[in-house]
Amino acid sequence: MNEDKAIWPPVDPIQAGLRGHCPRCGEGRLFPGFLTVGKECGNCRLDYSFADAGDGPAVFVILIIGFVVVGLALWMEVSYSPPLWLHFLLWIPLAVALCLTALRLMKGVLVTLQYRNKAAEGRLDTKR
């Protein structure tokens, strides 16, 4: 991947990941669907086969959003003691909306950081 630096200017992996853009050129789309990583960049033709975020984005999202939503729900319960149906009405849609939004953002960032740090080059080949 050293040849990339001579051709393509450096791209901020966090910004490219949050926007869902290619980690090499910063312009092509990373996701053709909502969470599916494409086969290659439409602009620079970077092969996205290195991208394997696994469960990493989901773990980060669950921990972060869970902490925020549970904290807010507990605060509301202690402060106002609303009925249970109001908790369901508020916190379930909020948790779902935040998780879906954050999951795409986190997956984009982790994939672009994989490219930037050349994480795929160190992967063990298990197919023999």
C-alpha positions, 0 to 999 in steps of 0.5 A: 500500500506504499504506492498509494501515498505517491498517488493519493493525498492523505485522507483523514480516516475518521472524517472519511469513515464518518462520511462513508467514503473510501479510505484511500481517495476520500471520495468514493462510497464505502457503503452501497447499502446501509451497512454492507461494505462495497466490493471496490471504490467507484473512484479509485478502484480500491478493493475493499476485500480487506475490510472486516469490521466484524462485531467491533462496531456493534460492541462499541455502539451497544456499550456507548448507547446503552450507557447513555440510554440507561443513564437517562432512563434511571435519571428520569425514573428517580427524578419524575417516577413516570409510568412504565409505558412512558419509559417504553415509549421514550427509550426503546425508539430512542435506543433503536434510532441512536444504535442504527445511526451510530452503527453505520458511523462506527463501522465506517470509521473502523474500516477506514482505520483498518486501511490506514493502519494496514491491519489486513496485512497482519491477518493470519491466513487460515486457509490451507 
